[in-house]
Amino acid sequence: MKDERSVVVRDLVKRFGDFVAVDHVTFDARRGEIFGFLGPNGAGKSTTIRMLCGLLHPTSGEALVAGIDVAKQPEVVRQNIGYMSQKFSLYNDLTVLENIRFFGGMYQVPSSVMAERTDWVVEMAGLKGRENTLTGTLAVGWKQRLALGCAVLHRPPILFLDEPTSGVDPISRRQFWELIHAMAADGVTVFVTTHYMDEAEYCNRLVLIYRGRLVASGSPAELKRDAMRGELLLIECSPLGQALDVLHDAPGVIDVAVFGNALHAVVDSAESAARALRARLEQGGVAVQHIAPIRPTLEDVFVSLTTAEAQPQGVA
Amino acid sequence: MMQFHRIRAIAWKELIQIRRDSRSIAIVVIMPVVLMLAFGYGVSFDVKHLRTYVYDREGSRQSQDLVRGLQASEYFNVVKFADGYDSLIAGIDSGDCQLAFVIPHDFSERLQQGMPAGVQAIVDGTDANTANVAMNYIEGVVQRYSQNVQVEWIERRGRSAPEDPISVAGRTWFNENLESMANIVPGVVVIVMAVVGTFLTSLTIAREWERGTMEQLVSTPVAPIELMIGKLAPYLVIGLLDTAICAAMGVFWFEVPFRGSVLVFFFSSILFLLVVLSLGYVLSVVMKSQLAASQASLLATFLPAFLLSGFMFPIDQMPPVIQVITRVIPARYFMTVIRSVFLKGSPIVVLWGDLLALTIFASILVLVATKAFKKQLG
């Protein structure tokens, strides 16, 4: 029986001198899954993805991509993957068609199917009629879709996307994600890094990475349900700054942060904390309009987990 | 396993990029022509038309005859008749003349009496080579004049003048008119190829790093050797075209003979191009910056090709230590081959040692180039 896991990562470590960029990370990604890698800038997302693509040599640990060890046979891995880097990295001084033809050559796409694939990329990127435009003159959204098209010309079973939508407008982003969903539906494993929470919601499964360490994993729903320490209260009050000060050292409050024109407070127990906090706020001269338990968003989960991770280190 | 498919894709892409980049076009087309003209005209070891001051303290018929002898020679260009030592000295000091020629006030008188008459030549010695040559020329002019005086003197006594007891029937081979142009132009071809060849490839890999395209490129299954061949092949073709342009300019513009075999010319050119193109490629891989790599390439090729290849200074007249160093300068071997192909037309058997040396250098550098590039980021 075929192994359903297309990416297997065990205790993966990458050190740059004294700096540990990726610290014993372990996870699996299944075939046809959109696997999200969520974390702030500098968390080690790009370093991990580059190791999985064989672009960086792991310091220790093991990573199998399509069943192949990336440290031992990086070239075989590259035949089986498509990679799209954070920064646009097609040739700006080549036309759309020339870029497609070049990467078709690099991936050894047979000439019998090249014409059909070229049409597909042009169509998918919405560049019909602009095939002979210099790539450098295209807007970012089109460039990204063209880069995606070039990365999948050889129909790889696994696709690595490193912050594919940074700098792309919301409509282009949505179109981009529709493409990714279509590919996943065809059985392609899509491994995507992002720091956009709304994008993380599109993923089938997520791992949260912070300071090189994996802090949580699961589906977005699972994470929202299970990964929070405590429960969440929405507090609408004014003035916000003063309320923040009052709640920071209130008993039972794990964390508090501004969300739009309200506060999100992480507490041990929403039911019992609501009344106590309202009293404490009013005592502190804050007018409270509304206080109620809510379901956490991924951002809440993320903030809660990263602060929990950061605090013990801050004390030490 | 090497894939022709990928090599072709890279070479094709590289050609498109060169075509679209005006800077690359300039390097490919204009640089060789400009360098050929600059060096062809700028570097001349012939000493001609030296600016000369004359201080004729006598002004007699004989002294004027001697000055006319100077003026008739293409080596001297009498620009001023001075009226005292002060203006001679000022001329030499300011560099307005390189040579000052003084005829004493009793010049004709002493000749009349059959006594030796001295003339004075002051040469600006800051350029030792020119000074040396100027001294030789002026001795020649004076000697010819003094011979005439001698003949006149003898004939006036009713005897016929003797033939010169010994004369040299000199004949120069290969560069019949001893024009340094014939020697320089083939040398310039070598220097231009060294500079242009290295410069061209020094940009290729660094450009991919600087523009961020390397990240995508290394994520493809392309093998380093495919990348290298794909990158160098277009430049080898371009380099050969440039070589042909330089050679054609040498033959048709500078009128330097081309006596050897075209086959040997192109064969040795390919070997030398492999050397310089690989060198540029390695520099590009190591430096990862177009500016740094192109400057390093100029430094690594221009000075050695100029100073240590035998272009400026004959190798057998260098100090022994320097002579040893020239052995690791590939341009030295190519210089020998090219000069003999242009001027001598030596058969390939005579040049085998130089061709072998070029082959060895080409093999080493190509090998280094294949090993240089690693498909890793950071």
Chai-1 contact restraints between the chains, C-beta under 6 A:
chainA,res_idxA,chainB,res_idxB,connection_type,confidence,min_distance_angstrom,max_distance_angstrom,comment,restraint_id
A,R50,B,L377,contact,1.0,0.0,6.0,A-B,restraint_1
A,C53,B,S219,contact,1.0,0.0,6.0,A-B,restraint_2
A,L55,B,V218,contact,1.0,0.0,6.0,A-B,restraint_3
A,L55,B,L377,contact,1.0,0.0,6.0,A-B,restraint_4
A,L56,B,L377,contact,1.0,0.0,6.0,A-B,restraint_5
A,E75,B,P221,contact,1.0,0.0,6.0,A-B,restraint_6
A,R78,B,P221,contact,1.0,0.0,6.0,A-B,restraint_7
A,Q79,B,P221,contact,1.0,0.0,6.0,A-B,restraint_8
A,Y83,B,S219,contact,1.0,0.0,6.0,A-B,restraint_9
A,S85,B,E215,contact,1.0,0.0,6.0,A-B,restraint_10
A,K87,B,G212,contact,1.0,0.0,6.0,A-B,restraint_11
A,S89,B,G212,contact,1.0,0.0,6.0,A-B,restraint_12
A,S89,B,T213,contact,1.0,0.0,6.0,A-B,restraint_13
A,S89,B,E215,contact,1.0,0.0,6.0,A-B,restraint_14
A,S89,B,Q216,contact,1.0,0.0,6.0,A-B,restraint_15
A,Y91,B,T213,contact,1.0,0.0,6.0,A-B,restraint_16
A,D93,B,Q17,contact,1.0,0.0,6.0,A-B,restraint_17
A,D93,B,R20,contact,1.0,0.0,6.0,A-B,restraint_18
A,F102,B,A9,contact,1.0,0.0,6.0,A-B,restraint_19
A,F102,B,K13,contact,1.0,0.0,6.0,A-B,restraint_20
A,G105,B,H5,contact,1.0,0.0,6.0,A-B,restraint_21
A,G105,B,R6,contact,1.0,0.0,6.0,A-B,restraint_22
A,G105,B,A9,contact,1.0,0.0,6.0,A-B,restraint_23
A,M106,B,R6,contact,1.0,0.0,6.0,A-B,restraint_24
A,M106,B,A9,contact,1.0,0.0,6.0,A-B,restraint_25
A,M106,B,T220,contact,1.0,0.0,6.0,A-B,restraint_26
A,M106,B,V222,contact,1.0,0.0,6.0,A-B,restraint_27
A,Q108,B,H5,contact,1.0,0.0,6.0,A-B,restraint_28
